[in-house]
Amino acid sequence: MALMTATLISQTATEPVQIAAKNNIMVGAGAINGMYILVKNADKLQSSDSSFFAGITTNTVKPLYFIKYEYKLAERHTLGVNFANSGFVIGGLVKDSFFVNDLGVLTQTQVDFTYRSRSFNLRYNYLFNTNESFQVYWGLGIGVRGNSVSLKTNNPELSKLIDIPNINVASVPVMGFESTLGFRGKIQEQLGWYAELGMAKALFQAGLSYRF
């Protein structure tokens, strides 16, 4: 009896202690962004008398992605920081605007607008359930959003007016805000997935997570 007790105590002492993961990193991509939809379909729109462009020649979007970190404060509460990136380029031939190029050829002015937006938010999450295999949560984030617009043109005279080194045409930081309903679950012990719906740079986002 004494030998069995000693054996059980020895096994208990050598078993590793399971420590609950408190840190979580998530990387995801966004979808359903209203501005992205407009930009991607800009070349399909017919120009009118009030249109700035006579025709669209460039309409591309930049990667829309999210990088998140959170720390588990308590059973149902986490706090972390979020970074989000988005942007697009739209350009075309300017209506009724021409110049003579270096070869003496009459050329129509082309202008490309590049927009970038980056957000850094402090975010709080409330977990509706504590089952780590599948969780539903709501999150609220507040921080800073940087917006910048830069221009590029083939018109030398116009380029002189807008080409100021290291300065964008418009670069205005504003308050960042997000509020989403999220779902996440396990793929393996530390690897998981997540998906969120709501007010953010994209109406829907999804990606992978790593807990440690």
Secondary structure, DSSP 8 states (H G I E B T S, - for coil): -HHHHHHHHHHHHHS-------EEEEEEEEE--HHHHHHHTGGGS---TT-SEEEEEEEEE---EEEEEEEEEETTEEEEEEEEEEEEEEEEEEEEEEEE-TTS-EEEEEEEEEEEEEEEEEEEEEES---TTEEEEEEEEEEEEEEEEEEEES-HHHHHHH--TT--SEEEEEEEEEEEEEEEEESSSSEEEEEEEEESSSSEEEEEEEE-
